[in-house]
Amino acid sequence: MKKYLEGTYKTLPLAGLVEEAGTAENYNTGGWGVFKPVFKPEICIQCLFCWVYCPDSSILTEGGKVVAIDYEHCKGCGLCSKECPTKPEKAIIMVKKDL
């Protein structure tokens, strides 16, 4: 049987290390998703939950308020919409992209 890894975790080279949050800023990954978030500023209560939960730094803010969504980096995961506490209508809804 062939041995694929020799040594211990201490001797293996690092690979795929994410050193800081927001690394999607360096990559245009917006084309990956099938869905995209649509921001409704008239419904938004500025809780910033969407900004906190977004794994791609796609929620754009100015002066501590949500102003837009960066579609060049948003992968369409839907976390922003899921965590939005506004009811009965969400301030961020997910819609299918025109592919």
C-alpha positions, 0 to 999 in steps of 0.5 A: 500500500502506497503511503501518501503522507509521511511525517506529522501535521507539523511537517506538512506545508500549509495549503489553502490558508485563509488569513483574514475575513473578506478575502472575496474582495480579491476575486470577482466571484459574482458569476458563480450563483444562480440567485442574487439578493435584491436590496429594498432600502425602504424596508431596511431597519439598518440592523446590519445583520446582512453585513455581519453574516455575508461571507463575501463582503458583498454588503456595501455600507456608508456611514454605518448604513447599508447602501447596496450590494456588490454583485461582482463578489456576491455568490448568491448564498442567501445568508443576508436574506435569511438573517434579515429580521424585517417582517412581513417583508424582507429588506433583502429578497433572493431572485433568480438571475437571468442566465 
